[in-house]
């Protein structure tokens, strides 16, 4: 059981920055505030930083590793996984399209608040549905079908974040970007003086 536990743990650790209060949850909170008096330019800067992170890491590193290792191994062990994995991979493509829509709204001139809010909320809903599908269906099947050697490959893939895989941003730069985003979000949620 240690192979599946380590493999799923390595996968979850890699995607953790995307989830929760500092990832898509924060994007949802900012989007919901865009049409309120709480909205300010720092929100747009935070969203722009998050979009940069999401383009650089999940789309260029995490999803390709998931497909090249976990999905490939699952397909090799049991072809009945094909339809599910094809759906997950299609969702990866949809996620790329949705983050590009958010980016386009951020770059648009004029009154973009409503379009930006809609694009962000659509993206966030998609990510949460995708993560739920992986947790509910992909990982139970992976635990059932993958061998210890398969899990060793998965663990090695997900704990190895070679800087060359990040394109123009090194892993250190990504960590700094993520810290900057998290600090901006923390400052945004701090109580305001009366």
Buried (B, 14 or more C-beta within 10 A) or exposed (E): EEBBEBBBBBBBEBBEBBBEEBBBBBBBBBBBBBEEEBBEEEBBBBBBBBBBBBBBBBBBBBBBBBBEBBBBBBBEBEEEBEEBBEEBBEBBEBBBEBBBBBBEBBEEEEEBBEBBBBBBBBBBEBBBEBBEBBEEBBBEBBBEBBEEEBBBBBBEBBEEBEEEBBEEBBBEEBEEBBEBBBEBBEEBEEEEEE
